[in-house]
Amino acid sequence: MHQEDHTMAMRFSDTNEWEEDWFITMSGEYQHLWKYIKDKCDVAGVWKPNVAMFQAITKFNVSLDSFLKKVNGGKLRIIVLENGRWFIPGFIKFQYFNKQQEFELLLNNPLHKSLYQSLNTNSVDLGAVRGLIAVCQPSKDKDKVKDKKKELVISYCFNEEEFKKVFNEWICFRKEKKKPLTQLSVDKQMDFLAGYTVQEACQIIEESIRNGWQGLFPLKKINNGISRKQTVTDSAAAVNAAFDDLIGSLDAEMRGRG
């Protein structure tokens, strides 16, 4: 008789969430969806959105876009991957390394290997995995060779000195945070940044440094494709122009009285 393996169904649950504002202020539907995602995601915290299944089981009607805004309020708890799947940055650390501030994935360990395979298959930026500091490959004599001790080989996607300077600042920032970049992470980040202009790539890196993020993320676009920075700049220009018009009107009025 075939015996099903229910090992993956047994997971830790963070009971402290019931005392955190971001969670208790969400509607019951969204609280259930958050729990559902953590229960149904794969071993590494990657979930393929299936809102129809959730709604069929719970009878709740939810909006994934609205949910993302709620759950990521104040902290990035879900990252939407390029393949459309969702990734929980803190899932691996909470489930398998909860008593450690940092951890490594040892690829001669079956569980660690399965975690890495999922991350790699879904093109997850390893820098976004909370707590992960290195991926270690076993050598022929079965000793652990740590990527973090190897010198990074950087193939810059842009030759401009401005970009190289900003990316090197990113490397130093990650080291200062005790979250050094791995070779795989650097390679994937270069592939990601290559899809932007030099100026946009620099802006992406600088935004992550400024906000203390561990990964690099697409620029947010609002107002029919106009970037937030451009919108703020245009708004400031409009305010300055209105102020100049007001001063000019007052000056003309004062001269008229004179």
C-alpha positions as CSV (number, residue, x, y, z in Angstrom):
1,M,0.0,0.0,0.0
2,H,1.3,3.4,-1.0
3,Q,1.9,5.7,2.0
4,E,1.8,9.4,1.2
5,D,4.5,11.6,2.5
6,H,3.0,14.5,4.4
7,T,6.3,15.8,5.7
8,M,6.2,19.1,3.7
9,A,2.7,19.8,5.1
10,M,4.2,20.2,8.6
11,R,5.4,23.8,9.0
12,F,6.0,26.3,11.8
13,S,3.5,29.1,12.2
14,D,4.5,32.6,13.5
15,T,2.1,33.2,16.4
16,N,3.6,36.6,17.0
17,E,1.8,37.9,13.9
18,W,-1.4,38.2,16.0
19,E,0.3,40.9,17.9
20,E,1.7,42.9,14.9
21,D,-0.2,45.9,13.6
22,W,0.4,45.0,9.9
23,F,-1.4,41.7,10.4
24,I,-4.2,42.5,12.7
25,T,-5.2,45.5,10.7
26,M,-5.8,43.4,7.6
27,S,-9.2,42.1,6.9
28,G,-10.0,38.5,7.8
29,E,-9.9,37.5,4.1
30,Y,-6.4,38.8,3.7
31,Q,-5.2,37.2,7.0
32,H,-6.5,33.8,5.7
33,L,-4.8,34.4,2.3
34,W,-1.5,35.1,4.0
35,K,-1.7,31.9,6.0
36,Y,-2.8,30.0,2.9
37,I,0.2,31.2,0.9
38,K,2.6,30.2,3.6
39,D,1.0,26.7,3.9
40,K,0.8,26.1,0.1
41,C,4.1,27.6,-1.1
42,D,6.9,25.2,-2.0
43,V,9.9,24.3,0.3
44,A,11.7,27.6,-0.4
45,G,8.7,29.9,0.0
46,V,7.7,30.2,-3.7
47,W,4.0,30.2,-4.4
48,K,2.2,30.0,-7.7
49,P,-0.8,32.4,-7.4
50,N,-4.1,30.5,-7.6
51,V,-6.7,32.8,-6.2
52,A,-9.5,30.7,-7.7
53,M,-8.5,27.7,-5.5
54,F,-8.3,29.9,-2.4
55,Q,-11.7,31.4,-3.1
56,A,-13.3,28.0,-3.8
57,I,-12.0,26.7,-0.5
58,T,-12.7,29.7,1.7
59,K,-15.6,31.4,-0.1
60,F,-13.7,34.7,0.2
61,N,-13.4,37.1,-2.7
62,V,-10.0,38.8,-2.7
63,S,-7.9,41.1,-4.9
64,L,-4.3,40.0,-5.2
65,D,-3.1,43.6,-6.1
66,S,-4.9,45.0,-3.0
67,F,-3.5,42.2,-0.8
68,L,0.1,42.8,-2.0
69,K,-0.2,46.5,-0.9
70,K,-1.5,45.5,2.5
71,V,0.9,42.7,3.2
72,N,4.0,44.7,2.1
73,G,3.0,47.7,4.1
74,G,6.1,48.8,6.1
75,K,8.1,45.8,5.1
76,L,8.7,43.7,2.0
77,R,7.1,40.3,2.8
78,I,6.3,39.1,-0.7
79,I,8.3,39.6,-3.9
80,V,6.6,39.1,-7.3
81,L,9.1,37.2,-9.4
82,E,9.6,37.6,-13.2
83,N,7.8,34.3,-13.8
84,G,4.7,35.6,-12.0
85,R,5.2,33.5,-8.9
86,W,5.5,35.0,-5.4
87,F,8.4,34.6,-3.1
88,I,8.4,35.1,0.7
89,P,11.9,36.5,1.6
90,G,11.8,35.4,5.3
91,F,10.3,31.9,4.7
92,I,13.5,29.8,4.6
93,K,15.1,31.4,7.6
94,F,11.9,31.1,9.7
95,Q,11.2,27.5,8.8
96,Y,14.7,26.0,8.9
97,F,17.2,28.5,10.5
98,N,15.0,30.3,13.0
99,K,17.6,30.1,15.8
100,Q,20.3,31.6,13.6
101,Q,20.9,35.2,12.5
102,E,22.6,34.0,9.3
103,F,22.9,30.7,7.5
104,E,24.5,29.0,4.5
105,L,23.1,26.5,2.0
106,L,25.3,23.5,1.8
107,L,24.7,21.8,-1.5
108,N,25.7,18.3,-0.3
109,N,22.7,18.5,2.1
110,P,19.5,17.2,0.5
111,L,17.3,19.8,2.1
112,H,19.6,22.7,1.3
113,K,20.0,21.4,-2.3
114,S,16.2,21.4,-2.8
115,L,16.0,24.9,-1.4
116,Y,18.7,26.1,-3.8
117,Q,17.1,24.3,-6.7
118,S,13.8,26.1,-6.2
119,L,15.5,29.5,-5.8
120,N,17.5,28.9,-8.9
121,T,14.6,27.5,-11.0
122,N,12.5,30.6,-10.1
123,S,15.4,33.0,-10.7
124,V,15.2,34.4,-7.1
125,D,17.8,36.9,-6.3
126,L,19.8,35.2,-3.5
127,G,20.4,38.6,-2.0
128,A,16.7,38.8,-1.3
129,V,16.7,35.7,0.9
130,R,16.7,36.9,4.4
131,G,19.6,35.6,6.5
132,L,21.4,33.8,3.5
133,I,25.1,34.7,3.4
134,A,26.6,32.0,1.2
135,V,26.0,28.9,-1.0
136,C,28.6,26.3,-0.4
137,Q,29.7,23.7,-3.0
138,P,31.3,20.5,-1.7
139,S,34.8,19.9,-3.2
140,K,36.1,16.5,-4.4
141,D,37.5,15.7,-0.9
142,K,34.1,16.6,0.5
143,D,35.4,19.7,2.3
144,K,33.0,22.7,2.2
145,V,34.3,25.4,-0.1
146,K,32.5,28.6,0.8
147,D,31.6,31.1,-1.9
148,K,31.9,33.9,0.5
149,K,35.6,33.4,0.7
150,K,36.0,33.4,-3.0
151,E,36.8,36.6,-4.9
152,L,33.8,37.8,-6.9
153,V,34.3,37.9,-10.6
154,I,32.2,40.8,-11.9
155,S,31.2,41.1,-15.5
156,Y,29.7,44.6,-15.6
157,C,26.7,45.0,-17.8
158,F,27.7,48.6,-18.4
159,N,31.2,50.0,-19.0
160,E,30.5,53.4,-17.7
161,E,32.6,54.3,-14.6
162,E,29.5,55.8,-12.9
163,F,27.8,52.4,-12.9
164,K,30.9,50.5,-11.8
165,K,31.3,53.0,-8.9
166,V,27.7,52.6,-7.8
167,F,27.7,48.8,-8.0
168,N,30.9,48.6,-6.0
169,E,29.2,50.8,-3.4
170,W,26.4,48.2,-3.4
171,I,29.0,45.4,-2.8
172,C,30.5,47.3,0.1
173,F,27.0,48.1,1.5
174,R,26.1,44.4,1.5
175,K,29.4,43.5,3.3
176,E,28.7,46.2,5.9
177,K,25.3,44.6,6.5
178,K,27.1,41.3,6.9
179,K,25.1,40.0,3.9
180,P,27.9,39.7,1.3
181,L,26.9,39.0,-2.3
182,T,27.5,35.6,-3.8
183,Q,28.8,35.0,-7.3
184,L,25.5,33.7,-8.4
185,S,23.7,36.7,-6.9
186,V,26.1,39.1,-8.7
187,D,25.6,37.4,-12.0
188,K,21.8,37.5,-11.7
189,Q,21.8,41.1,-10.7
190,M,23.9,42.0,-13.7
191,D,21.4,40.2,-16.0
192,F,18.5,42.1,-14.2
193,L,20.2,45.6,-14.5
194,A,21.1,45.0,-18.1
195,G,17.4,45.5,-19.0
196,Y,17.6,49.2,-17.9
197,T,19.6,52.2,-19.0
198,V,22.8,53.1,-17.1
199,Q,21.0,55.9,-15.3
200,E,18.0,53.7,-14.3
201,A,20.4,50.9,-13.2
202,C,22.3,53.3,-10.9
203,Q,19.0,54.6,-9.5
204,I,17.8,51.1,-8.7
205,I,21.0,50.4,-6.8
206,E,21.0,53.7,-5.0
207,E,17.4,53.2,-4.0
208,S,18.2,49.8,-2.4
209,I,21.1,51.3,-0.5
210,R,19.1,54.3,0.7
211,N,16.3,52.0,2.0
212,G,18.5,49.4,3.4
213,W,17.2,46.7,1.1
214,Q,19.1,43.4,0.6
215,G,18.0,43.0,-3.1
216,L,17.5,45.1,-6.2
217,F,14.0,45.7,-7.5
218,P,12.3,47.3,-10.5
219,L,11.7,51.0,-10.5
220,K,8.1,51.8,-9.4
221,K,6.1,53.4,-12.2
222,I,3.0,55.6,-11.5
223,N,0.9,58.1,-13.3
224,N,0.8,56.4,-16.8
225,G,4.4,55.3,-16.7
226,I,5.9,58.4,-15.3
227,S,8.4,57.6,-12.5
228,R,7.8,58.7,-8.9
229,K,11.0,60.8,-9.1
230,Q,9.9,62.5,-12.2
231,T,6.4,63.2,-10.7
232,V,7.9,64.7,-7.6
233,T,10.2,66.9,-9.7
234,D,7.4,68.1,-11.9
235,S,5.2,68.8,-8.9
236,A,8.0,70.8,-7.3
237,A,8.5,72.8,-10.5
238,A,4.8,73.5,-10.6
239,V,4.8,74.8,-7.0
240,N,7.8,77.0,-7.7
241,A,6.2,78.4,-10.8
242,A,2.9,79.2,-8.9
243,F,4.9,80.8,-6.1
244,D,6.8,83.0,-8.6
245,D,3.5,84.0,-10.2
246,L,2.1,85.0,-6.8
247,I,5.2,87.1,-5.9
248,G,5.0,88.8,-9.3
249,S,1.3,89.6,-8.8
250,L,1.9,91.1,-5.3
251,D,4.8,93.1,-6.7
252,A,2.7,94.5,-9.5
253,E,-0.1,95.4,-7.0
254,M,2.3,97.2,-4.7
255,R,3.7,99.3,-7.5
256,G,0.2,100.1,-8.6
257,R,-0.6,101.5,-5.2
258,G,2.6,103.5,-5.2
